[in-house]
């Protein structure tokens, strides 16, 4: 694959396209996100992926948890909203652009990760119009500054696929404190607020308790919803393999809190794992 530059496709709609406005927007979100101290360097965060006007403030809590830390590589795991694929798609070279500049892809790490499992493909088509990965990048640029990117889009999200991705990450990462995993996910979609809050509470409780099996079971039974359930489970399973099983839900909200429409909402959660 040639070293392609992936251009932003949702700048100016899902988040500001003007770099000064975008940075100020993120800075404002971060200032409002007050969290208790995390006692150890995080290995993973969970962040929502709606437009910033809906979930940017919730996302800021997760990014506040990694502020002040440095990572050489960030692995962003996104679900695939636009294209079905039975693999995990890796954009393994080149760069991702945002209004804040270009993020270099960590080609060496991506190659190492792909060699660790047959679950990966270098077909980049799922990345071209996927919002759930791109939406995380400006926050990472503001909070971390200098790092390289490993962009993953997860098609098949069954538990076995999550376990295989987690194993591949575990085999490929030499220093877990030098690599951050970002699991991109929203929660329930288009239920009345009371129903959404009940379903989303199951996800929050499972994450808070580090109950990987319980969350996997609830997702399979549709007792809760997360469009990035696979990325969340993969991040938890990876951390479990490291015996880094402390987690904290930092913020929850749904779209009704912003729009005032509680008849049909989307749920958002941010969390940190260390």
C-alpha positions, 0 to 999 in steps of 0.5 A: 500500500502506498503512503496515502494521506487520509483527509478529514471528512467531517471537519466543519460539520461534526467539529469545527473546521477552523483550527483556532476555533477547534482548539478553543472548543477542545480547550473549553471542553477540557477546562470544564472536565474536572476529574479525580486523580488517576493513580497510575498512567492509563493504558486505555480510554473509552470515548464517544464519537458523536458531533462535538456539540453532542458528545464533545464534553463527555469525551473531554473527561476521558482525554482529561485523564491522559493530560500530562502523559506522553505516549509514543503511539496511540491505537484508536479502535473504531467500529465500522459504520459505513462498510461491513468487513469480517476483519480489522482494517489497518491504515498502515502508512502515511498520515491522517490530517485534521485542521490541527495538522497531520498525524503520522501513522506508526508504520513499524507498529502497524506492520508488527501488529498485522504480523501478530494475527490473521484478523487484520486487513490493509484494505483502507476503504473502511477508513475513507468516510468513517467518522468514529475514528476521525472524531477522536484525533483533534482531542488527541492532538490537543492533549498529547501533542507528539505521537504516532497513530495506529488507526484500526476499524473493527468490522466483526465485533463478536467476543472471539474477534475482540479476544484476538485483537486484544491478544494481538495488541498484547503481543505487539506492545513492548511497553504498555505505558508507552502505547494508549488504546482509545476505544471509540463508542457511543451507547444506546441509540434512539430510545426514550431517555428513561430506557436509554439510561437504564440500558446505558447503566448496564454498560457503565456498571460493567466497565466500572466493575471491569466485568468483561464477561458480563458486558459481553453477555449483555451486548450479545443479548441486546440488554444494552447497546454500544456501536463500539462494543467490540472496541470497548471489549477489546480494550478491556481484554487487552488491559486484563491481559496486562493485569491493569484492571482498574477502571472508572467511568468519568462521565455519562450523558445522552443527546437529550441533555443537549437537545431537550428531546428525550423521546429518542436519544443517543447515549455517551460515556467516557471512561479510563482504564489503568 
